C-alpha cells in the first residue's frame, strides 16, 4: 500500500513554532524537524487508513478487575506511625539537631555587624 502525503510541513511553520517556543534551531535542525514531523504525519495517516469496522474496543488489559480503594479524602495512611520512622518526632513535626555553624556567635567576627 502506497500512501500519498496529504500534508506537507513547511520550513516556515517550523521556524514560527520554534520562535514561539523560544528555541534556537539551526538550519540542519530545522531540516531534520521537517523530515521527522512529515514521517509522524505519514504514520498517523497509515493508522487512519486501517480498517477498524469489525474490531471490538479494548476495555482493559486484563480480564481481572483491579481492586478499588476507598475514596476517602486525605493522605494515604502509612503502615507505621511517623514517630517510628523519624529519629526525632515532636507534636507532629520532624525535629533535627540545630546547626551550630549557623548561630551568630559561631560566625566569623562573632556575628557583629
HELIX and SHEET records of a PDB file:
HELIX    1   1 UNK A   11  UNK A   20  1                                  10    
HELIX    2   2 UNK A   27  UNK A   48  1                                  22    
HELIX    3   3 UNK A   82  UNK A   85  1                                   4    
HELIX    4   4 UNK A  100  UNK A  102  5                                   3    
HELIX    5   5 UNK A  104  UNK A  106  5                                   3    
HELIX    6   6 UNK A  108  UNK A  111  5                                   4    
SHEET    1   A 2 UNK A  89  UNK A  90  0                                        
SHEET    2   A 2 UNK A  93  UNK A  94 -1                                        
END                                                                             
